[in-house]
């Protein structure tokens, strides 16, 4: 297995997608933007379908559609959570309609088969090697961006008025975070498909936040959980080719999502750790960008 070029490429891409999703997923959950992540994952379908239609690599379609949608969702949304969710839903509905059109046109004008399955549920074993450098670069940029803005991200989530008083642009911070989130969703879409990429974004993060009370430790646990699920899923998918009936391997996405779900359910076996009550002044001091 480890002597196969496509399998090694799959392990590398899986590691990038899992670790970046684990890191940024924690901030997504803490900022209560899981719905935004889910929406960006579904919108990635539009980009993948458009890329298939014009004959370019699906990763670029995922990335362009995600970044455009992230900008639109933050630009037309307001600061109240309810209205932000409405804006996200409007963008999501429009994007899925376009995705349906692109998939229809693509299947009508090309003889390629399996494109819809590849876009929706991933095809990590057939990713073009020349796409790997771009995937690595995108993952590094996304994680570095969130690392630099980590304090501001937490402060704008906990106390946006205090953040404004300290000179932090809440809107700009939100746009940058959603852009990083869109990049990570694109990476996950390459690994396990646009429809299921939310599982890799939210599942490990939610698991980590149940078993640790420190955001820093949660990021580490989330990344390790996602990486373990992804690598194990790739190995099982490869071995399933030899399971009865032989010659019909199971999809990687099934194993990864199933393992993420198992990890989350196992987190209920122990009582979640909770932060002791603190005063607002203590929270503000900890989250201060200074």
C-alpha positions in Angstrom: 0.0 0.0 0.0 2.7 2.5 0.9 4.6 1.8 -2.3 1.7 3.1 -4.4 2.0 6.7 -5.7 -1.7 7.5 -5.6 -2.0 6.1 -2.0 0.9 8.2 -0.8 -0.6 11.2 -2.5 -3.9 10.4 -0.8 -2.2 10.2 2.6 -0.6 13.6 2.1 -3.7 15.3 0.9 -5.7 13.7 3.7 -3.2 15.0 6.3 -3.4 18.5 5.0 -7.2 18.5 4.8 -7.6 16.9 8.3 -5.2 19.0 10.2 -6.3 22.3 8.7 -10.0 21.4 9.2 -9.2 20.4 12.8 -7.5 23.7 13.6 -10.0 26.0 11.9 -12.9 23.9 12.9 -12.4 24.7 16.6 -12.7 28.4 15.8 -15.7 27.8 13.7 -17.5 26.0 16.5 -16.4 28.5 19.2 -17.7 31.4 16.9 -20.9 29.4 16.3 -20.3 29.5 12.6 -20.8 25.8 12.0 -23.7 26.6 9.7 -21.5 28.8 7.6 -19.0 26.0 7.3 -21.8 23.6 6.3 -23.1 26.1 3.7 -19.6 26.7 2.2 -19.2 22.9 1.9 -22.5 22.7 -0.1 -21.5 25.8 -2.1 -18.3 24.0 -3.0 -20.5 21.7 -5.1 -21.2 24.6 -7.4 -17.5 25.3 -7.9 -16.7 21.6 -8.5 -19.5 21.3 -11.0 -18.4 24.5 -12.8 -14.8 23.2 -12.9 -16.0 19.9 -14.4 -18.1 21.8 -17.0 -15.1 23.9 -18.2 -12.6 21.1 -17.9 -10.3 22.3 -15.1 -9.3 20.7 -11.8 -12.1 20.5 -9.3 -9.9 21.9 -6.5 -9.8 25.3 -8.3 -13.6 25.2 -8.6 -14.0 24.4 -4.9 -11.6 27.2 -4.0 -13.0 30.0 -6.2 -16.7 29.2 -5.3 -15.9 29.1 -1.6 -14.0 32.4 -1.5 -16.7 34.1 -3.6 -19.5 32.7 -1.3 -17.6 33.6 1.9 -17.2 37.2 0.7 -20.9 37.4 -0.3 -22.1 36.0 3.0 -20.2 38.4 5.1 -20.8 41.4 2.9 -24.6 41.1 2.8 -25.0 39.8 6.4 -25.2 42.0 9.4 -23.8 41.5 12.9 -26.9 39.9 14.4 -26.6 36.1 14.3 -30.2 35.6 13.0 -29.7 37.9 10.0 -26.3 36.4 9.3 -27.8 32.9 9.1 -30.5 34.3 6.7 -27.8 35.8 4.5 -25.9 32.5 4.5 -29.1 30.6 3.6 -29.9 32.9 0.7 -26.4 32.5 -0.8 -26.5 28.7 -0.2 -29.9 28.4 -2.0 -28.7 30.3 -5.0 -25.4 28.4 -5.3 -27.1 25.0 -5.1 -29.4 26.0 -7.9 -26.4 26.9 -10.1 -24.7 23.7 -9.1 -27.7 21.7 -10.4 -27.5 23.5 -13.7 -23.7 23.0 -14.0 -24.0 19.2 -13.3 -26.8 18.9 -15.8 -24.9 20.7 -18.5 -21.8 18.8 -17.7 -23.4 15.4 -18.0 -25.1 16.4 -21.3 -22.0 17.6 -23.0 -19.3 15.2 -22.0 -18.8 11.4 -22.0 -17.0 11.4 -18.6 -18.8 9.3 -16.0 -18.6 9.5 -12.2 -18.1 13.3 -12.1 -21.1 13.9 -9.8 -20.0 11.2 -7.4 -16.5 12.6 -7.4 -17.7 16.2 -6.7 -20.2 15.2 -4.0 -18.3 12.4 -2.2 -14.6 12.8 -3.2 -12.0 10.9 -5.1 -8.8 11.3 -3.2 -7.0 8.4 -4.9 -7.2 10.1 -8.3 -6.1 13.6 -7.4 -3.6 14.9 -10.0 -0.1 15.1 -8.4 0.5 18.6 -10.0 -2.4 19.9 -7.7 -0.6 18.9 -4.5 1.7 22.0 -4.2 -1.3 24.3 -4.5 -3.2 22.2 -1.9 -0.2 22.4 0.5 0.1 26.2 -0.1 -3.6 26.8 0.5 -3.5 24.8 3.8 -0.5 26.7 5.1 -1.9 30.1 4.3 -5.3 29.2 5.9 -3.8 28.0 9.1 -1.2 30.8 9.3 -4.0 33.4 8.8 -6.1 31.9 11.6 -3.1 31.6 13.9 -2.3 35.3 13.5 -5.9 36.4 14.1 -6.7 33.8 16.8 -7.0 36.4 19.6 -9.1 38.7 17.5 -11.3 35.9 16.4 -12.1 34.9 20.0 -12.5 38.5 21.1 -14.9 39.4 18.3 -16.9 36.3 19.1 -17.2 36.8 22.9 -17.3 40.6 23.0 -17.7 42.4 19.7 -18.4 45.8 21.3 -15.2 45.5 23.3 -13.4 44.5 20.2 -14.6 47.6 18.4 -13.6 49.8 21.3 -10.1 48.3 21.1 -9.9 49.2 17.4 -10.6 45.7 16.0 -12.6 45.6 12.8 -15.2 43.0 13.4 -16.4 42.9 9.8 -12.9 42.6 8.4 -12.0 39.9 10.9 -15.2 38.0 9.9 -14.4 38.2 6.2 -10.9 37.0 6.6 -12.0 34.1 8.8 -14.7 33.1 6.4 -12.2 33.2 3.6 -9.9 30.9 5.5 -12.9 28.7 6.3 -13.7 28.5 2.6 -10.1 27.4 1.8 -10.3 24.6 4.4 -13.7 23.4 3.1 -12.2 23.3 -0.4 -9.4 21.0 0.9 -11.8 18.8 2.7 -14.0 18.6 -0.5 -11.0 17.2 -2.4 -10.5 14.6 0.3 -14.0 13.4 1.1 -16.3 15.4 -1.2 -18.2 18.7 -1.0 -21.3 17.2 0.7 -19.4 15.5 3.5 -16.6 18.0 4.1 -18.5 19.5 7.0 -18.0 16.3 9.0 -14.2 16.8 8.9 -14.6 20.4 9.8 -17.1 20.2 12.7 -16.8 16.6 14.0 -13.2 16.5 15.3 -13.6 20.1 16.7 -16.8 19.3 18.5 -15.1 16.1 19.9 -12.1 18.1 21.1 -14.1 20.7 22.8 -16.0 18.1 24.8 -12.8 16.5 26.2 -10.6 19.6 26.9 -11.3 23.1 28.2 -8.4 24.8 26.7 -8.7 26.3 23.1 -5.1 25.5 22.4 -5.4 21.9 23.5 -8.7 21.6 21.6 -7.0 22.7 18.4 -4.4 19.9 18.9 -6.9 17.2 19.8 -9.1 18.2 16.9 -6.3 18.0 14.4 -5.1 14.7 15.7 -8.6 13.2 15.7 -9.2 14.4 12.2 -5.9 13.1 11.0 -6.4 9.6 12.6 -9.9 9.3 11.1 -8.7 10.3 7.7 -5.6 8.1 7.5 -7.5 5.2 8.9 -10.3 5.8 6.4 -7.9 5.9 3.5 -6.2 2.6 4.7 -9.6 0.9 5.1 -10.8 2.1 1.7 -7.7 0.7 0.1 -8.1 -2.6 1.8 -11.8 -2.8 1.0 -10.9 -3.4 -2.7 -10.1 -6.9 -1.7 -13.2 -7.5 0.4 -16.1 -9.4 -1.0 -17.1 -8.7 -3.7 -13.5 -8.2 -4.7 -12.7 -5.3 -7.1 -15.3 -2.9 -5.7 -13.6 -0.7 -3.0 -15.7 1.3 -0.6 -15.4 5.1 -0.7 -12.9 6.9 1.5 -15.6 9.4 2.6 -17.7 6.7 4.2 -14.9 5.5 6.4 -13.7 8.9 7.4 -17.2 10.2 8.3 -18.0 7.0 10.2 -14.8 7.2 12.2 -15.4 10.9 13.0 -18.9 10.0 14.2 -17.5 7.2 16.4 -15.0 9.6 17.9 -17.7 12.1 18.7 -19.9 9.4 20.3 -17.0 8.1 22.4 -16.5 11.6 23.8 -19.8 11.1 25.6 -18.2 8.3 27.6 -16.6 10.9 29.8 -18.1 14.0 31.4 -17.1 17.0 29.3 -14.7 19.4 31.0 -16.0 22.9 31.6 -14.3 26.1 32.2 -14.8 27.5 35.8 -16.9 30.7 35.9 -14.9 33.8 35.2 -15.6 37.5 35.3 -16.1 39.3 32.0 -12.9 41.3 32.8 -10.9 38.1 32.9 -12.3 36.8 29.6 -11.7 40.1 27.9 -8.1 40.2 29.2 -7.4 36.7 27.9 -8.9 37.4 24.5 -7.4 40.8 24.1 -5.5 41.2 20.8 -2.8 43.3 22.5 
